[in-house]
Amino acid sequence: MPTERYYVTTPIYYVNDRPHIGHLYTTTVADVLARYHRLKGDDVFFLTGVDEHAAKVSDAAAERGLTPQQWADQNAAVFQETFARLQMTNNDFVRTSQERHKAKVTAYVAALLKSGDVYAGEYEGWYDAGQEEYVTDSKAQEYGFKSPINGKPLVRKKEKNYFFKLESYREAVATAIRAGEFSVRPEARCNEILNRLAEAKDVPISRTGTGGWGIPVPGDPDQTIYVWIDALFNYLTYVDTPERRPYWEAGVTNLIAKDILWFHAAIWPALLLALKKCPGYEWVRLPRGVYAHSFWISEGQKMSKSLGNFVDLARIDHYISTFSLDALRYFLATQGPLGTTDADFAEAKFIEVYNTDLANTLGNCFSRISNMTNRYFAGRVPSPAAAVAESQPYGHGAEEALAAFTKALEGIDLAGGGAAAQGLIRSIDNYIEQTAPFKLAKDAANLPRVGTILYHCAEAMRIASLLLWPVIPHKCEEIWRRMGLDYAQQMQASAGRGQLAQWCQWGQLQPGATIAQGDPLFPRYQAPK
């Protein structure tokens, strides 16, 4: 069977910010998906990075007596260090000030100028400096002539610009969305875009007065390519090489937050349809789709630095040092705002999920298996020799868990994937309660039946650990180490790719293998009084 390719991206983050929960969340979702597809055996390309050419980057640099490049260099380094420390598995890191990006954006815009889909004109309208976005009169009125991002007044601007013929492509984009060629998810976001596309007009794609910070419009050095157009093209520029182009041709999944949906679900596909018509770019295709998640709030309120409830790097590091990186990943993945409703990053909820799912379910279940195996079989996996009535559906239950997990991850339903794995683990606990091996073992004549029970428990845990690995890789690899399993080494030897379906087939755990005891995977947490 040929290897499938999978290309996933996060938005590129404003380099003016330091990393916070919003950046970490989208990047974690992308990392979980990338790890899942690698485990499945796919050839994965995962891209994240920073957006550097915003006007507010230049302004912030001037306030600090730095050049825009110096300020961008400082903050980009913090993002890279943070993502490396949190062990994100991105294959590359975007910096829009890099020549490999700028040269290609220049070439794309030059081709669009030549085709006539980008043209010179004049723009007058409302400008939102908080989002660096032009808004229509009706939107400005809806916003109360204030930015919905930072509350500052919108600015009325009139300037010469270059425009992109969005109006010419709005029907083609809408048709691609309705046909499923280009998906916009969740469904409510799709309806939102289709409604707005019906009234889409041509959009300005350049600005004046940027002081040279940005990519000049080809042939007009007084105009700078609008930061949003520059940024959108990153998904293409970083794979527009002979070696990487197959990832683009396989289709990209763009993960974003809901506030930048319009750019990604309307302007971006329209730009690609226009570029595809240009000589030399016939290979360009639409993305697989855009997935726009909602926001995190904190302790029931919108996050605000003034309220002191902002989940910044210091608070993120607190959760990692207190609970572990995997615990943080698990909470983000399974409790996050992937749907249309915002999610609450509340400490009490975090502790509840940690204790319930990780300490009591996964950690406790593995401890029970390893402890009983060591107590009754000297730490060796017993042979499933004797018949046990309650064991008959066990392999089928693992198959169902794999099917549910796969369906969830393919649909970017991380909570559903976690639930499938946890359901299998809870079935182990139920099985132990039904069969009571700890009671049977009091009579040596029952040890063959106890061996069958513990084999099935260990085999189900092996499969559950494979399903949970994309979300909590480090603890699952610790389970593998204690069970003598070499999946991590096999993936490393196979260019990072695994064999999920094959590895999840029932009955691969070898009798006689060692199951080692150790410290609790997730010690139960008791909040200090």
Rosetta blueprint (number, residue, H / E / L):
1 M L
2 P L
3 T L
4 E L
5 R E
6 Y E
7 Y E
8 V E
9 T E
10 T L
11 P L
12 I L
13 Y E
14 Y E
15 V L
16 N L
17 D L
18 R L
19 P L
20 H E
21 I H
22 G H
23 H H
24 L H
25 Y H
26 T H
27 T H
28 T H
29 V H
30 A H
31 D H
32 V H
33 L H
34 A H
35 R H
36 Y H
37 H H
38 R H
39 L H
40 K H
41 G L
42 D L
43 D E
44 V E
45 F E
46 F E
47 L E
48 T E
49 G E
50 V E
51 D E
52 E L
53 H L
54 A L
55 A H
56 K H
57 V H
58 S H
59 D H
60 A H
61 A H
62 A H
63 E H
64 R L
65 G L
66 L L
67 T L
68 P H
69 Q H
70 Q H
71 W H
72 A H
73 D H
74 Q H
75 N H
76 A H
77 A H
78 V H
79 F H
80 Q H
81 E H
82 T H
83 F H
84 A H
85 R H
86 L L
87 Q L
88 M L
89 T L
90 N L
91 N L
92 D E
93 F E
94 V E
95 R E
96 T L
97 S L
98 Q L
99 E H
100 R H
101 H H
102 K H
103 A H
104 K H
105 V H
106 T H
107 A H
108 Y H
109 V H
110 A H
111 A H
112 L H
113 L H
114 K H
115 S H
116 G L
117 D L
118 V E
119 Y E
120 A E
121 G E
122 E E
123 Y E
124 E E
125 G E
126 W E
127 Y E
128 D E
129 A L
130 G L
131 Q L
132 E L
133 E E
134 Y E
135 V E
136 T L
137 D H
138 S H
139 K H
140 A H
141 Q H
142 E H
143 Y L
144 G L
145 F L
146 K E
147 S L
148 P L
149 I L
150 N L
151 G L
152 K L
153 P E
154 L L
155 V E
156 R E
157 K E
158 K E
159 E E
160 K E
161 N E
162 Y E
163 F E
164 F E
165 K L
166 L H
167 E H
168 S H
169 Y H
170 R H
171 E H
172 A H
173 V H
174 A H
175 T H
176 A H
177 I H
178 R H
179 A H
180 G L
181 E L
182 F L
183 S E
184 V E
185 R E
186 P L
187 E H
188 A H
189 R H
190 C H
191 N H
192 E H
193 I H
194 L H
195 N H
196 R H
197 L H
198 A L
199 E L
200 A L
201 K L
202 D L
203 V E
204 P E
205 I L
206 S E
207 R E
208 T L
209 G L
210 T L
211 G L
212 G L
213 W L
214 G L
215 I L
216 P E
217 V E
218 P L
219 G L
220 D E
221 P E
222 D E
223 Q E
224 T E
225 I E
226 Y L
227 V H
228 W H
229 I H
230 D H
231 A H
232 L H
233 F L
234 N H
235 Y H
236 L H
237 T H
238 Y L
239 V L
240 D L
241 T L
242 P L
243 E L
244 R L
245 R H
246 P H
247 Y H
248 W H
249 E H
250 A H
251 G L
252 V E
253 T E
254 N E
255 L E
256 I E
257 A E
258 K H
259 D H
260 I H
261 L H
262 W H
263 F H
264 H H
265 A H
266 A H
267 I H
268 W H
269 P H
270 A H
271 L H
272 L H
273 L H
274 A H
275 L H
276 K H
277 K L
278 C L
279 P L
280 G L
281 Y L
282 E L
283 W L
284 V L
285 R L
286 L L
287 P L
288 R L
289 G E
290 V E
291 Y E
292 A E
293 H E
294 S L
295 F L
296 W E
297 I E
298 S E
299 E L
300 G L
301 Q E
302 K L
303 M L
304 S L
305 K L
306 S L
307 L L
308 G L
309 N L
310 F L
311 V L
312 D E
313 L H
314 A H
315 R H
316 I H
317 D H
318 H H
319 Y H
320 I H
321 S H
322 T H
323 F H
324 S L
325 L H
326 D H
327 A H
328 L H
329 R H
330 Y H
331 F H
332 L H
333 A H
334 T H
335 Q H
336 G L
337 P L
338 L L
339 G L
340 T L
341 T L
342 D L
343 A E
344 D E
345 F E
346 A L
347 E H
348 A H
349 K H
350 F H
351 I H
352 E H
353 V H
354 Y H
355 N H
356 T H
357 D H
358 L H
359 A H
360 N H
361 T H
362 L H
363 G H
364 N H
365 C H
366 F H
367 S H
368 R H
369 I H
370 S H
371 N H
372 M H
373 T H
374 N H
375 R H
376 Y H
377 F H
378 A L
379 G L
380 R E
381 V L
382 P L
383 S L
384 P L
385 A L
386 A L
387 A L
388 V L
389 A H
390 E H
391 S H
392 Q L
393 P L
394 Y H
395 G H
396 H H
397 G H
398 A H
399 E H
400 E H
401 A H
402 L H
403 A H
404 A H
405 F H
406 T H
407 K H
408 A H
409 L H
410 E H
411 G L
412 I L
413 D L
414 L H
415 A H
416 G H
417 G H
418 G H
419 A H
420 A H
421 A H
422 Q H
423 G H
424 L H
425 I H
426 R H
427 S H
428 I H
429 D H
430 N H
431 Y H
432 I H
433 E H
434 Q H
435 T H
436 A L
437 P H
438 F H
439 K H
440 L H
441 A L
442 K L
443 D L
444 A H
445 A H
446 N H
447 L H
448 P H
449 R H
450 V H
451 G H
452 T H
453 I H
454 L H
455 Y H
456 H H
457 C H
458 A H
459 E H
460 A H
461 M H
462 R H
463 I H
464 A H
465 S H
466 L H
467 L H
468 L H
469 W L
470 P L
471 V L
472 I L
473 P H
474 H H
475 K H
476 C H
477 E H
478 E H
479 I H
480 W H
481 R H
482 R H
483 M L
484 G L
485 L L
486 D L
487 Y H
488 A H
489 Q H
490 Q H
491 M H
492 Q H
493 A H
494 S L
495 A L
496 G L
497 R L
498 G L
499 Q L
500 L H
501 A H
502 Q H
503 W H
504 C L
505 Q L
506 W L
507 G L
508 Q L
509 L L
510 Q L
511 P L
512 G L
513 A L
514 T E
515 I L
516 A L
517 Q L
518 G L
519 D L
520 P L
521 L L
522 F L
523 P L
524 R L
525 Y L
526 Q L
527 A L
528 P L
529 K L
